[in-house]
């Protein structure tokens, strides 16, 4: 009889232990699901200093103006951020296929892009710049006539170059995926000029005495906005924080840090 009672008691403890383990595993699984829901995947093209780039002297981490903005907004909304680096020309496709939750890459909300994705309010504005060699300086659109001009594939500067060509400036437009590639082609003499954003050009001009730059005259500012999949709830959430950042001075703080200026649109 005692032996039988002992077997029953041991059996009860085993059942209780298995139930506890099942409950623990279920809770852990639920926690993992909650944490994964709290992570937003950001698409960017980390070749665009000071917006997003890798400073190899400091490591392999992607840093920059847009990264600081993404981390600040995510923290305000209770999310974590995972950054995926890809070619600029593939960012819209990555959004449409839901491989990323949002894009922060100094992207301008053109009407063509708005057909496929939604945009936040403008968080920063800049201008187009012609960058050329000091030995073959080009400062006006007319100077580009007959020239080989490089632009980043899929960028607003590619649109601007095509617009100039349509206006009657006979130039050969060449596209590459990465800004450093454009700079290298220019310095090697294979391109006569490139057109990039002035804030991006600033760093290259400071570190390359053989290059010079001039803003394209009479052009509208190329504003940057966050891109989202169509009808994403994140658009409204991000807009609220962007407005807050402009009101509380945080956006100015990041602009001063990365561009050395203290105004924002």
TAUR-V759089 format. One line per field, one symbol per residue. phi: phi as a letter, one per 40 degrees, with the letter a starting at -180 (. if undefined). Layout:
phi: ???
This chain:
phi: .cccccccccccccccccccccccccccccccccccccbbcbcabcbbcccaabcdcbhbccbhdccccccccccccgbbbbbbcacdcbcccccccgcbcabbafcccccccccbbbbcccbababcbcbacccacbbbdccccgccbcacdgccccccccccccchccbccbbbcbcdccccccccgcbcabbbcccccdccccbbccbbaacccfbccccbacbbcdgcccdcccdccdccccccgccdcccccbbgabbac
